């Protein structure tokens, strides 16, 4: 007994030391302050572990993943007490994800944040998997194309292993599987027009193989699958170094710098706000649809018109300038969302302008806070 008491005393001393260090770094905010937790979190329903639906989100600290974490955590609190609540596990290697995107949930009894790279196997019992892990912007996936391919292929295999037990696996695929499309708008039945060895192929082909793996496991191993083909999505928590037109144009407009268009600006895109995407992902997961489903806003804009819209919303004096076209840049992109409407009763609800206003405000705050464009988690 004396030995146990001595050991407990040593452990308490170590804990007190760690708490003192944490307080010196973070003040009263953080994992050491239970008082802060009660102000941040909604009331917690403490339930038996078996009564919770366990949900794994890969890429859970990323742009889309962190919004999905928020929605699932809040939905779990809003359910009647007689219904299941969620236990959410967010898994991320922080290549493009950032811990601060989900730090407001750290310490919550229904939430867990795990630092892990999906290229390596991961073992856990879950009911649903939202497999979002992958760099999605060209600068990020071109930075390490081999890692991008491995994440999409090996990571998908590692997640499908859970499906062989009981989990439903949802793959966040992409409109990039259509490449530079020859069919417009793009239905899910279109096979695509992709350069297999181009600069974007590590991402495009990685997602196409991931879709093939999903279907193969469904047919051979009877895994319950969902495939979301996600079109251009924007909103708060986008990385300032994302490198795509939304973030580039907003940053340039806020700085009154020239807004750069690659090509003549006639190429078109469709942009959806992140809240609409989250609605679609959750609806798809809880449906019985195992076919690929386009999730995007069918409103189509030329890049040139889009640049003018952002400049106007920001109130910027930026000049709009044109540079040479980028290799394999799709000339048009617009989703056919008939399947989503029929199977999920889903369609976008947030207008592009309303979504842009929120996103511009987020970027304005990020930049005024003197955060580095390439910041750490």
N, C-alpha and C positions, 0 to 999 in steps of 0.2 A: 504493500500500500504506500509506503514511504517513497519507494522508487517511482511509482506512478505519479504521486504528487509532485516529485521533483521534475519529472518529465513534463507534466502539465505546466509547471512554473516556467520551464525553459521555453515551451511553445508559446505561452502567453507573452513572455518577454520578446520573442521573435515577432509575434503579431503586433505588439505595441510599437515595436521599432518600425515595422512596415507601415503602420497607420500614421506614425509621426512623419515618415518620409512622404507618404501620400498627401498629408495635410500641408506639408511645406511646399509641395509642388502645385496642388490643386485647390488649396484653401478648404472651405467647408463643402465644396461641391465634389461629388464622386462617390466611389463605392464605400467610403467610410461614413457617409452621412445617411442614416436611415430616415432622418427628418426630411431630407431633400426628396427621397424616394416617394414619400407619401404625398408630396406636392406635385410630383411629376406624373406618377402613374394613376390610372383609374383604380377604383376599388377592385381588389383581387378576389376572385372566387377560388378558394382553395378546394380542389377536387382530387379524388383518388386518381393516381397516374393512369389507370386503365380507362378512366372516363374521359380522357382527353384525346383529341385527334392530333397525333404527332405529325408535324409538317416540316419537311426539310427544304430549305431554299438555298441552292448553290448560287454563288454570286450574290449572297444576301446583303452584303455591304455596298453593293454597287448602286448605280442610278435607279434602274428599274427594281432590283431586288429589295432595296431599302424601302421603297414605296409599298411594295407587296408586304413586307414585314409589318409596316404601320397598319395597313388595311386589315390584315389577318389578326393582328393583336387587338385592334379596336373592335372588329367584328366579333371576336371571341368574348369581349366584355359586354357587347350589346345583346347577345343571345339570351333568351329566357333561361332561368336557372335549371330548368328541366332538360335543356339541350346540351350537346357536347360543346366544350370550349377547346381552344387550340393551345398546343404547346409548340412553339415555333423555334426551330434550330436554323440559324443563319450561318452558312459556311462560306468562307472567302479566303483567298490567298493574298488579297490587297494589291494585286497587280494594277488593277484600275479601280477596285473598290476602296472605300475609306471607312475606317472605324467610326468616325464622327457622324456618318450617315445614320447609324443605329445606336449611338452611344446613349441616347435617351431611354433605351430599353434595357441597358446593361444593369443587372441586378434584379430584374423582374423575375418572379418565380415561374412565369410561363414562357420565358425566353432564354435562349442560349446562343452565344456567339462562339464559333469555332474557327481558328486559323488553320486552314488546311488547303493543300494543292490537290485538285481532283485528278491530276495525272497519276497520283498514288491512290491505291484503294482506301476506302473509308467504310467502316462498319457501324451500323446503327439500325435500330428498329423504328420504322416510320410507316405512316399510312399513306402519305402523299409526298411526292417530290416535284418541286418546281425547279427544273434544271436550267438555270439562267447563266451559269458560269461560262464566260468567254469574253475576250475583248471584242468590242463591236464597232469601234471607229477605225477608219483606215490607218491613222498614225499609230494607234495602239497595236492593232493586229499585224501591221507590216513591220513593227519594231522587232518582233520575234516570231516570224512566220512558222517556224518549226513548233514552237510552244503553242501557237494558236491551233495548229492542226492536232497536236497531241491532246490539248484540252478538249477539243470538240469530239475527238474519236475515243480516246482512252477514258476521258471523263464521262462520256455517255455510256460506255460499256460498264464502267464502275457503278453508275446509277441504275442501269437496267438490271444489275444483279439483285438489287432490292426488290425489283418488280417480280422476280421469280418467286419471292416469298409471298408478298401480299400488296406491296405498295403500287399505287397508280403513279406513273411517271409522265410528267409533262415536259416536253422539249421546247425551249424557246428557240425556234428556228428563225428564219429571216427572209425578207423579200429578195435578198441577194441571191437566193437559189434560182431566181428567174434571170439573173444576169442582166444583160442589155436586151430587154424583151422585144420580141417581134410581134407579140400579141398585146393589145391594149384595150381596156384594162386587163390586168392579169388575174385569171381564175386559177383555182388550185389545180385544175386539170392540165394547165400549161406546164410543159416539161422544162422550159428554160432555154437560155442561150448564153452559156457561160464559157469564158476562156479558162481552160483547165490549167494553164501555166502562166497566167497573167499575174500582175502584182497583187490583185485582190483574191486570187484563187485559194490562198491558204484559208481564208474565212469562208468564201463561197462554197468551195468543195468540201471543207470540213463540215459545214452544216448539211450539205447534201448527203455525205456519208453518214452523218449522225441520224438523219431521217431514215436512211436505208437500214441502219442498225435498229432503230425503233420498230420499224415494220417487220424486220426479220425476227426480233425477239417476240413480237406480238404473235406472229404466225407459228413459230417453232416452240416457244416457251409459254405462250398464252399470257404474256405480260399485258397488263392494262395500260394503254398508251394514249397520250394526247400530243398533238403537234400544232404549235402556234407559229404561223409565218408572220413575223412582226415587221411592219413597215415603219418608216421614219417616225421616231418618237422623241418628244422634247418635254422639258419641264424642269423645275427646281431639282438641284443635286446633280445636274449634268456637270461633268468635269469641264473646267474652264479650258483645258487643253484637249477637249474632245476632238477637235479638228474637222467637224462637219459644219454644214452651212449655218445651222441655227446658232451654235456657240460662236463660230467665227464672225458672223454678221453682227451679232449682239455686242460682242467685245469691241469690234472695230467701230461700231456706231457709238457706243458709250465713250470711246476714246476720241471720237471725231477723226478717226483715221480713215484712210480710203477703204471702202468695202470692196473686197476682192472677189470677182467672179471668174471662174475658170471656164473658158469657152465664151460663146456669145450670149449666154444667159437664156437661151431658148429651151434648154433642157428642163424637164418638169419633174416635180416631186409632190408627194402627198404627205402632210404632216399631221400626226395625232398627238394630243396631250396625254401625258403619262397616266392621269387618272382614268381615262377611257381604256387604255391598255390594261390596267390592273383589273378593271371590271371584266374585260374580255377574258383575261387569263383565269380568273376565278370561275367565271361562267363555264369556260371550256373544261377546266379541271373537274367540275361537278356535273358535267354532261355525260352522255354515253357515246360521244362522237370520237372515233379513233382515226378519222381521216384528217389530213392537214386542213387548217382553217386560217384564212387570211384575217389578220387583225390590223386595221389601219383606217385612216380617214380618207374617203374617196374624193374629197375636195382637192383639186389639182391646181398647182401654181407653177408658173415658170420661175426659174431661179432669179431672173432679173426683176420680176414683179415682187417676189418674196423679199428681195433686198430693199426695194422701195418701201414695202410695208413696214419692215423693221426700222428703217431709218425714220419713217414718219412716227412710229410709236415711241421711239426713243427721243425724238425731237433733235436729231443729230444734223450736223452740217457736213457729214461725210460725203466725199465724192465716191461715186461708184465706178470702178475701173475693171477692165477686162484683161485677163492673162490667157496664155495658151491652155488648150484643153488638157485634162488629165487622162492618162491611159486607162481604157476600159471603163470610163465613166458612163453609166447608163444615160440614155437620152430621154427616157420617159419612165415614169414609175407611178402606177395608180392601182390600188387593190379593187378587185371585184369582191364585195363582202356579202354576196348573196347567201353563201353557206353559213356565215356567222349569223346573219339575220334569221335564217330558217332554223338552224340547229340550236343556236344559243339565245335567240331573241335579243341580239346585241347590235348596237350601232353607236357611233361616237355621239357624245352629248355636249362636249365642250368645243366652242368655236375656236378656230385657230387664233383669232385676235385676242380673245379672252385668255387663252393659254399663254400666248406670247407676252401679254402684260404681266402675268405672274412670273414668267421666266425671266423677263427683263429686270423685274424688281429683285429677283434672287441674284442675278449677275451683278446688279448695281451694288447690292449689299456685300457680296463677296469681294468685289474689286475695291470698294471703299474701306473694307476691313484690312486692306494691305496683305491679303493672302497671296502667296506665290502661285503663279499659274500652274506650275508643276509641283503641287504641294504633296506632302507625305500624308499617310492615313491619319 
